Amino acid sequence: MLNFIKISTVTDQLFPEFFELYLTSFPAAERRTLTSLEDVMQNEESFNVFAILLEEKYIGFVCYWTFERFTFIEHFAVSPRMRGQHIGSNIIRMLQLQVKQPIVLEVETPQNKIAVRRIHFWERLGFYVLSNYYMQPPYDDSLFLIPMLIMSNDYHFANRHFQMIKDTLYKEVYNYIPEK
């Protein structure tokens, strides 16, 4: 049985396991620092971190933002020892039932086998790649924008409202103001 357990602060019991998997699953340019993560957990009501437990054992996490018209999955990872067992698919299916609105996420461009596998994972779950040009803003002012793809489980919504989605992510998630 999968259980979603909310992590609200860095002092929560499951935070160390979450943070270790977070650090090892994403390159530095694609994740928050501990300080930034702590800040957003404490100050952003729309930001959620959930540890995923299977039979009381930590197996992964999902971090997402709930906005008025869509949910944005910022980070999602399953423990390496649990990969390949369809657990990730089950987690996302459960999340889709809970949020009941379009889900949007970023994925790396298909430049290597791992990125291609990730895209196929999301496609098997009913997500679509949008053709719109998108650059992920940096979490840290010292880093560059990263070319990414936007995917959604509601292609028509995301395609029709791409600019609103992009503006929301830039403002709310990244606190980024593009140069004009």
Disulfide bonds with the S-S distance in Angstrom:
none
